[in-house]
Amino acid sequence: MNRLTTSWGSFELARHPQDPRDTLRAWDAADEYLLRRLHGEVDGPAVPLSGTVAVLGDRWGALSVSLAGHHPVVQITDSWLGQRATLDNLARNGVDPDAVRLLTSRDTPPERIDVLLVRVPKTLSLLQDQLHRLAPALHEGTVVLGTGMVREIHTSTLRLFERLIGPTRTSLAVKKARLVSAVPAPRQTAEANPWPLRYDLPEGIGPLSGRPVTNHAGVFCADRLDIGTRFLLGHLPARSGPEHVVDLGCGNGVVGTAAALANPAARVTFADESFSALASARATFRENVPGGEAEFVAGDALSALEDASADLVLTNPPFHSHQATTDATARRMFADARRVLRPGGELWVVGNRHLGYHVRLRRLFGSCEVVAGEPRFVVLRAVRRGGR
């Protein structure tokens, strides 16, 4: 945990979940730069915060908590972890949780926004979708400010602001962070939002061959089937009968949907921390398995599932958290999978061979079997033994 000092106060902030091995802070220089700009310390006069302030993509709540005194503040995020961190940080600093209204990326945005603050996301598609959704709420007096590290703000980012909002400029870099300023301009015709994307999957990948998939903006490999998932689809376990299957970190839901098609008697839970991923999985499943039994759960790994409640967990774990490369997410996913599996239940994992997941799985489960491998990817199987 660290303390962020701003012109509005000093705040204890932490990511969620807190991991003693994770030394990453809950904010960075881009958050600091934007807060200084709002207070008029850099690049212009102070920004009036008397109207509705919308904070888009606040990663761990640093911006929302700092500005919570300027009610109403609306936080819009695609991340369940970001929402949870915001609530924890509000409580940690004794701030009324009602001071920040939490919306997901799939919720209806506010009707009017007077100040729009954008933490530039890692995917241009998510920014495109969100700017499309928020643009109708802007007016000629709306202040639009974006922030991000230099590596996150590209010419394509500025062009997107220019096209969907209005005239755009960027600041000089400070501590490797930049600001983006856009002035809302009236549009003769509104550009159509291309999201979500819908396309047919390739042949030769098992039960989902040639079937449609839906991808909302920001979902991993939204415009194509990623090669790791494709490798796992080609090596799914052959199972039958009533059982509980979990697609952990489900993304667009193709793995869980394939498992449901292969075993119609199965009940499938799709779990992800991205609200857009769950919306994608829901659309993919409903179209391909009409009448099938499934639930869609937002949370940290499998925190919403009970102990010993699943028979099979399938996952292609990420090894990035925002811009940071870390195995913290995979560690939590594997530990949670072991917790929710019944004795004899199985965890199937696909991952890059160089990540060495087999070492952690053997330590956690006692054994780990290589089901299939190729030069880049490997499919691993770990079985939950009896006892704790």
N, C-alpha and C positions, 0 to 999 in steps of 0.2 A: 504494500500500500504506500502511496506517495501523496504529497500535498501540492495542489495546484493553487498558486497565488494569483488572483486577478484583481482588477479595479473594483469588483463587486464583493470581494471577500476571499478568504482562503478555504479550500475544500479538500478533505480527505477523499481520495478516489481510488478505486480498485476495479480490476476487470472481474468478470464472472465467467466461470467459477475461479476462485483464488487458488492458485497452485504455487506452493512454496518453491518449486523448481523453476517457475516462470518469472523472470525478472522484468518483463515488459510492463511499461506504465499504461495507465488508462487514458492517456492523452499524449499528444506530440506537439512539435513546433507549429504545425498547421493550425491546431486548435488555439494555441496561444496567440498566433498572429491574427486570427480572426477576432478573438476577444479584444485584443489591443485596438484593432481597427474600429470595432463597434464603439469603443470608449473614446475614440478620437485621438489616440496616441500616435498613430501612424497613418499616412496616406489619405488624410482628409478629416473633416469634422466628425464629431460624435454622431452616431446614428440614433434618431428617436426610436424608442422601443415602447411607445404607448399603445400601439395597435396589436393585432394578432401577429405573433412571431412564430414562424414555422421553421423547425430545424430538421433538415432532411439528411438522413444517413449518419446521425451522431453515433459514433462507434461504441463508446462505453459510457455515455452520458455526461462527458465533461462540459459540453456546450449547454445542454439542457439544464444541468444542475447550476452552472454559473449564472444562467439567465433566469432561473426560476422565480426570482423576485419580480420579474416583469410579466406578471400574469396578464393575459393568457399566453402560455408557451405550448406549442403543439409539436411533439416529436413524431416524425414519420420514419420508420425503419423497416427493413426487411429481416432484421435479425432478432430472434427471440432472446439470444444472449445479450444483445445490446439493450433490449427492454429491461431484462432482469437486472443488468448492471446499473441501469439508470435508477430503478426503484431502490436497489440496495444503497446506491450512493446518495440518493435523496434522504433515505432513512439515516444513513451514517452521519450526515451533516445536519440532522434535525430539521429538514425542509419538508413542508407539507406535501405529500405525494400528489395531492390534487392540483398543485401548482403547475404540473406538467401533464398534459393530456397525451396519452400514448396511442398512436395509430400505427397499424401495419401498412406495408406497401400495397396491400390489396384492399384496404379500407377506403371509403369515400373521403376525399380530402376536404379541408375546410372550404367554405364558399368564398371567403375573402381572406387574402393574406397581405399584410402590410410590410412585413420584413421576412424575406425568404433566405435562410442560411443553408448552404449546401456543402456538406462534407463529401467531396468528390469520391465516388465509389471506385473499386478496382475494375469494374466492368463498365464499358461505355454504354452497353445495352440497358443496364439498370438505370443509369442516368437519363438516357433517352426516354425510357418508359415513364419515369417519374416526372420529368419536365413536361412531357405531354399531358400527364394527369393533373399537374399543378398549374399549368399555364392559364387555364380559364379563371383561376382564383386571383390572378395578379391584376393590378390596375396601373395606371400611368404613374402613380406615386409610390408604388412598391419598390423597396430597396432589395436588390438581389445581390448577394455576396456568396461566393464559393471559396473553398479553401482546400488545400491538399499539398502534399509534398511534391517537389519538382518532378519526381519520377512518375507521379500520378496525373499530372496536368500536361496534356499534349495539344498539338495543333487541332486534332480532331475534337478534343474536349471544348476548346474555345469556339470552334465552328458550330458545335451542337448548341451551346448557349446562344450564339449569334442567331442561329436559324430558328430556334424554338422560343427564345425570350426577346432578344433585341440586341442593339449595339453592345459589344463586349470588349473589355480590355483586361489585361493582366498586370499585376504588380511586379516589382523587382523581387528577387528571391531573398528571403531572410531566414537564416538557419535551415536552408534547403527547403523552405516552404514558400508557396505563392498564394496570392489572392486573385480571385476572378470577380469582376464587377460587370453586371449586365443591366441594361435599362429596358424595361418592358416597352415594346412597340406594338401598336395595333396591327392586326393581321387581316388582310382581305379575305383569305381562305385559310382554314386551319389544316395543317399537314396531318395526314392520317397516321395514327400510331401503328407501327408494324407488329407490335407485340400483343398477344403471344404468337409464337411461330407454331405451325402444325405441319408435319411432314410424315412420310412413310419410311419406316425402318428398312434396312437392307435385308436381303435374303440370307439364309444360312446361319441364323443366330438362335435357332430353336423356336419355341412356341410363338414368339413375337415377330417372326420373320414376315416382312412386308406389311406389318400392321402400323396404324397411325400413332404418333406420339405428340403431345403438346408440351411446349416449353415457354414459360413466362420469362421475362427479362431477368438477367442476373443468375439464372440457373447454370451450373457448370456444363460447358459444351452445349449451349442451348441450340446451336444451329447444326449439330451433327452428333452422332453416337460416338462417345469417346472410346478409345481403343481398349482401355482397361475394363470398362463395363462390357464391351463386346466380347472380350476374352472370358469374362465370368459367365456371360449368357451362354456361351458355348460349352460350359462345364458345370451347369447347375445340377445339384443332386436330384436323382430320380426318386420321388417320394409319393406316397398316396395315403388316402384316409384323412379323417379330421385331425388337424393339427394347427398350431398357431405359428405363423411365419412372420418374421419381422424384417422389413427392408430398412436398415439403419443407415441414416444419411442418404435418404431415398432419392434426392434430386428429382428428376422427372418421373420417377416411379417405374422405370422399365424393368428393373430386376424383380420387384415385388409383383408386378403385373404378370411377368413371365412365369413366376412361381405359381401364381393363382391359376393361370391357364394350364399349366402342367398338372396341377392337383386341384381340381374344382372343389374338393371338399375342404380345402384349407381356408382358414381365416387369416387375413393379412393385415398387419399394422405397418403403416408408412410413417417413419419418424425422421424429422429434420429440424434444424434450428432456423431455416429460411422459410418465411411465409410464402414466397413465390415458388419455392420448390414444392411445398405441400399442395399449392394450388395446381401446379403442373401434374403432380402425381395423381391428384384426385381426377383431373380431366382425362389423363391417360388411362387410368384404371376404369373409370366409368364407361369410356367409349369401347374398351376392349373386353371388359368383363361385366356386361350389364346384369344387374341383379346380384353380383358377387358381394361377399361379406368383407368389409374392410373398414379400418378407422385410420384417421390422419392426425398425428400428434406432433405438436410443436414443443420443443424442449431441448435441454442439454443432454445429448446422447439419448439414453433411455430412462431419464429421470422420472418420467410419468408412468412407467410400467412397473408392475409388482414383481417381487422376487419370484423366481421359479415359475414363471407364467408362459414361457415360450418354448417351442420345440426346435426351431431353426431360426438363426439370425444370419442374414446375408448383408455384406457391406463392402463398399469400395471407399475406404476412409480418405479424407483430405489430409494433406500435410502442409496446408497453409491456413493461417488465421489472419484475415485481412492481408496485409503485405508481409507478414512475418512467416518464415519457414519454421515449423515446429511440429514435433510429434505428440504434443500435449493432447490434441483432439483425439488422435488415434488411441492413445493410452486410456483416455476416459471411455471411449467407445468399446474397447476390448474388455475393460473391467466391468462396464455396465452390461455387456453381453453375457459375461459369465454369471453375473448376478441374476439376470432375468431368465436364463436357461434352466430348464428342469434337468435333473440328473439324467444323463444320456443325451441331452440336447446338444446340437452342433452349431458352431460358428464357422461360416465360410467367408474367407477374406480374399479379395484380389488386391494386389499392390505392386508397385515397382519393386523389382527384385533387390535393388540396392538398398532399400529401406530396412531390410532385415527384420520384418515383422515376425518371422518364425522364432526369433530369440525371445521376444517378449511373450509370445503366445505359449511357448514351452514353459516359461517361468510362471505364467499365470494359470495355465490349464494342466500343466504336468506333461503334456505331449502335444505335438503338432505334426500333421501329415501334409506332404506336398501332393496335391491332387493333380495339378497340371502346371507346366512351366514352358516358357519360351524365352528368348534372349532378354526381353525387357520386363515381362510380367510373370507373376506366379500366383496360383490359386492355392490357398492353405485351408486346412480343416482342423479344427480343435474341438474336442469333445468334453463336455462338462461332466466331470466325475461326481460321485456321491460325496456327501459331507460338505463342509464349509469351504 
